[in-house]
């Protein structure tokens, strides 16, 4: 991953830490009032909050909240952040009970969960907006070579450009040759004989293949040998998009295809 993007992700995680602690502090003052209670000492409360926060950050890593390609404004991401917020409350409750036994208020747990969800999800939306602004200036983007100029390539380029993704199409190689010279403002630089030269000239970070399936093995081997990320949409293999998931069987990855996606597939 681009070093600049790694720095941004570290900043995102640091801000998450601050916001989780802020959620604990706000929950305390909303429940107790804006003063320090002797019946429920803030010092004891905040010590447990400090112990809980690293576990919550690990949970955010576990749900892949820091993955660059994560779709932030979606029910799936909201469900993941809600899970982390509940986990934050559960860990805090267990640690506090086993440390101090008596607990002052159950309502404060609701405040902690709600504030954790609102602050973290809100910050992730803002961070996504920051990434989009950086993408407009081509700062911290993954410079991408598109293999193919078919309708699939056109759709993918349109989505990436419209959503101002950190995956930035730079050049297109038309595997079979056509009259197209530009697709959504991205130049078609030639056929596969210009593959290596295009990568060198444009400092490519990612290869996105949408066509020329017979060259897949060569493209993947080149990407691995030169530390370049490689992506391929499943429809290139004849699998209709939206009808597949990745599944592990005894530690081995498989692509699972099902005829009709059910509503509960969005729950996990």
C-alpha positions in Angstrom: 0.0 0.0 0.0 1.1 3.6 -0.7 3.1 4.9 2.3 1.0 8.1 2.4 -2.2 6.0 2.7 -0.6 3.9 5.5 0.1 7.2 7.4 -3.5 8.3 6.9 -4.8 5.0 8.2 -2.6 5.3 11.3 -4.1 8.8 11.9 -7.6 7.3 11.5 -6.8 4.7 14.1 -5.4 7.3 16.5 -8.5 9.4 16.2 -10.6 6.3 16.8 -8.8 5.9 20.1 -9.4 9.5 21.1 -13.1 9.2 20.1 -13.7 6.0 22.1 -12.2 7.6 25.2 -14.3 10.7 24.5 -17.4 8.5 24.3 -16.6 7.1 27.7 -16.1 10.6 29.2 -19.3 12.0 27.6 -21.3 9.0 28.8 -20.1 9.6 32.4 -21.0 13.3 32.4 -24.3 12.8 30.7 -25.3 10.3 33.3 -23.8 11.9 36.4 -23.9 15.5 35.4 -21.0 17.8 34.7 -19.2 17.2 37.9 -17.2 14.4 39.5 -19.2 12.0 41.7 -17.7 10.5 44.9 -20.2 7.6 44.6 -18.9 6.8 41.2 -15.3 8.0 41.0 -14.2 9.2 37.5 -10.7 7.9 38.0 -11.8 4.3 38.5 -14.2 4.6 35.6 -11.6 6.0 33.2 -9.0 3.4 34.2 -11.3 0.7 32.9 -12.1 2.8 29.8 -8.3 3.0 29.1 -8.1 -0.8 29.5 -11.1 -1.4 27.2 -10.0 0.9 24.3 -7.2 -1.3 22.9 -9.6 -4.3 22.7 -12.1 -2.1 20.8 -9.4 -1.0 18.4 -8.4 -4.6 17.8 -12.1 -5.3 17.1 -12.1 -2.6 14.5 -9.1 -4.2 12.8 -10.9 -7.6 13.1 -13.9 -6.3 11.2 -11.6 -4.8 8.6 -12.8 -1.2 9.3 -9.4 0.1 8.1 -9.5 -1.6 4.8 -9.1 1.0 2.0 -11.8 -0.5 -0.2 -14.3 -0.6 2.6 -17.7 0.9 1.6 -18.4 3.3 4.5 -21.8 4.5 3.7 -23.6 1.1 3.8 -25.7 -1.0 6.1 -22.8 -3.6 6.2 -20.4 -1.0 7.7 -23.0 0.3 10.1 -23.6 -3.3 11.3 -19.9 -3.7 11.8 -19.5 -0.5 13.8 -22.6 -1.4 15.9 -21.0 -4.7 16.7 -17.8 -2.9 17.8 -19.9 -0.5 20.0 -21.6 -3.5 21.7 -18.3 -5.2 22.2 -16.9 -2.0 23.7 -19.7 -2.0 26.3 -19.4 -5.7 27.0 -15.7 -5.6 27.7 -16.0 -2.5 29.8 -18.8 -4.0 31.9 -16.9 -7.2 32.5 -13.6 -5.4 33.4 -15.4 -3.0 35.7 -17.4 -5.7 37.5 -14.4 -7.9 38.1 -12.3 -5.0 39.3 -14.7 -3.0 41.5 -17.7 -5.4 41.8 -20.4 -2.7 42.3 -21.6 -0.8 39.3 -23.3 2.6 39.6 -25.6 2.8 36.6 -26.9 0.6 33.7 -28.0 3.6 31.7 -24.4 4.7 31.3 -23.7 1.5 29.4 -26.4 2.5 26.8 -24.7 6.0 26.6 -21.3 4.4 26.0 -22.6 2.1 23.2 -24.6 4.8 21.4 -21.8 7.4 21.6 -19.2 4.9 20.5 -21.3 4.1 17.4 -22.1 7.7 16.5 -18.6 9.1 17.0 -16.8 6.2 15.2 -19.2 6.0 12.3 -19.3 9.7 11.9 -15.5 10.0 11.9 -15.2 7.2 9.3 -17.6 9.1 7.0 -15.5 12.2 7.4 -12.3 10.2 6.8 -13.8 8.8 3.6 -14.5 12.4 2.5 -10.8 13.3 3.3 -9.6 10.4 1.1 -11.9 11.5 -1.7 -10.4 15.1 -1.5 -6.9 13.6 -1.6 -7.9 11.5 -4.6 -9.0 14.6 -6.5 -5.4 16.0 -6.1 -3.9 12.5 -6.8 -2.3 12.4 -3.4 -2.0 8.9 -1.8 -3.9 7.2 -4.7 -3.2 3.8 -6.2 -2.2 4.5 -9.8 -4.1 1.8 -11.7 -3.7 0.2 -15.1 -6.9 -1.2 -16.6 -6.6 -4.3 -18.9 -9.6 -4.2 -21.2 -11.9 -1.7 -22.8 -15.1 -3.6 -22.8 -18.4 -2.6 -21.1 -17.2 -4.1 -17.8 -14.1 -1.8 -17.9 -16.3 1.2 -18.7 -18.6 0.5 -15.8 -15.7 0.0 -13.3 -13.9 3.1 -14.5 -17.1 5.2 -14.2 -17.8 4.0 -10.6 -14.2 4.6 -9.5 -14.2 8.1 -11.0 -17.7 9.0 -9.8 -17.0 7.9 -6.2 -13.5 9.5 -6.2 -11.9 6.2 -5.1 -8.3 6.0 -4.0 -8.0 3.5 -6.9 -7.2 5.9 -9.7 -7.3 4.7 -13.3 -4.3 6.1 -15.1 -4.1 4.2 -18.4 -6.0 1.5 -20.3 -4.6 -1.4 -22.4 -7.0 -2.6 -25.0 -6.2 -6.3 -25.3 -7.8 -6.8 -28.7 -7.6 -3.4 -30.3 -10.4 -1.0 -31.0 -11.1 2.5 -32.2 -11.5 3.9 -28.7 -8.8 6.4 -27.6 -10.4 7.5 -24.3 -12.8 6.0 -21.8 -14.2 8.4 -19.3 -11.2 10.6 -19.8 -8.6 7.8 -19.3 -6.4 7.2 -22.3 -6.2 3.9 -24.2 -2.4 3.5 -24.7 -2.3 0.4 -26.9 -2.3 -3.4 -26.8 -0.5 -5.9 -24.5 2.8 -5.3 -26.3 2.9 -2.0 -24.3 2.1 -3.6 -21.0 5.5 -3.4 -19.3 6.3 0.0 -20.8 3.0 1.5 -19.6 3.6 0.2 -16.1 7.1 1.8 -16.0 6.0 5.1 -17.6 3.0 5.6 -15.3 4.5 4.2 -12.1 1.6 1.8 -11.7 0.6 0.5 -8.3 -2.3 -1.7 -9.3 -3.4 -3.8 -12.3 -7.2 -4.2 -12.8 -8.0 -6.9 -15.4 -11.4 -6.9 -17.0 -10.5 -8.7 -20.3 -8.0 -10.9 -22.0 -8.5 -13.9 -19.7 -5.9 -16.0 -21.6 -3.1 -13.7 -20.3 -4.2 -13.8 -16.7 -1.4 -16.1 -15.5 1.2 -14.0 -17.1 -0.3 -10.8 -15.7 -0.5 -12.2 -12.2 3.1 -13.5 -12.3 4.3 -10.1 -13.5 2.3 -8.3 -10.7 3.8 -10.7 -8.0 7.3 -10.3 -9.3 7.1 -6.5 -9.3 5.1 -6.0 -6.0 2.1 -4.7 -7.8 -1.4 -5.3 -6.5 -3.8 -7.2 -8.8 -7.6 -7.2 -9.0 -10.0 -9.0 -11.3 -13.8 -8.8 -11.2 -15.5 -12.3 -11.0 -17.6 -11.7 -14.1 -14.3 -12.2 -16.1 -14.5 -15.8 -15.0 -18.2 -16.0 -16.1 -19.6 -15.5 -12.6 -22.4 -13.0 -12.5 -21.5 -10.2 -10.1 -23.6 -10.2 -6.9 -24.1 -14.0 -6.8 -20.8 -15.0 -5.1 -19.0 -14.8 -1.8 -15.6 -16.0 -0.6 -15.7 -18.9 1.8 -13.1 -20.9 3.6 -13.2 -24.7 3.9 -10.6 -26.2 6.2 -8.5 -23.1 5.7 -8.7 -23.2 1.9 -10.3 -20.2 0.1 -13.2 -21.0 -2.3 -15.5 -18.8 -4.3 -19.1 -19.7 -3.5 -21.8 -19.0 -6.1 -25.5 -19.1 -5.3 -28.4 -18.6 -7.7 -30.3 -15.9 -5.8 -29.0 -13.7 -3.0 -31.2 -13.8 0.1 -31.8 -10.8 2.4 -29.9 -12.5 5.3 -26.6 -12.6 3.3 -26.2 -8.9 4.2 -26.2 -9.6 7.9 -22.8 -11.2 7.9 
